[in-house]
Amino acid sequence: MAYEVSQTSNTRYSPIFEWVGENYYFQDAPYQVPPGNPITVEGFPRALKIVSAHKTLPDFFLLSGKYAVSDRMKDVLEKLEPGVHQYIPVILQKKSGEPFEGEFFVLHPCSAVDAIVPEQSDVSFHTTPAGRITMRFKKVRPKLTVQKEKIKDRHFWTGDESFNRNFFSSNAFFDEAQKAKLKGFDFIPMTEI
């Protein structure tokens, strides 16, 4: 079974950070290359300080427009798909300025495929100002159907053109995440055909 992967809505796993010494948003550079390709990270600021009251961090959470992962999640992904994804190291600081325990990375998935079957999913079509046709979810927790053949060798991916800001995973990743007790996820089952 495949899953749509998103950050949990539980605020316990939703820390809030701000950039140290400068304002920046992981928005521009990651979307200047086609989905699934590595991005250039030279010049990206790397230190962020927490502004919320969180004392510990989850393994998967939103960080200034991109998703951050712990070294524990990176280890799970590397076990399943070694050398596939890009991990941009970041220093996450407590309010005292001391770094949080462990290593953290901004995750840039380098596996992209449009596998969703629109006719059997809760999606609609949208035309961007540039004239590109994209799909959007009709619901917060949509029913999604994917083509099994397109995702058969993948464990963690993003959509190619239509869903390039959404994450998806295999059952093997789900199982490994559960076994490692990774925190911060919502896994929404998808139908495979």
Secondary structure, 3 states (H helix, E strand, C coil): CEEEEEECCCHHHCCCEEECCCCCCCCCHHHCCCCCCCCCCCCCCCEEEECCCCCCCCCEEEECCEEEEEHHHHHHHHHHCCCCCEEEEEEEECCCCCECCCCEEEEECCCECCCECHHHCCEEEEECCCCCEEEEECCCCCCCEECHHHHCCCCEEECCCCCCCCEEECHHHHHHHHHCCCCCEEEEEEEEC
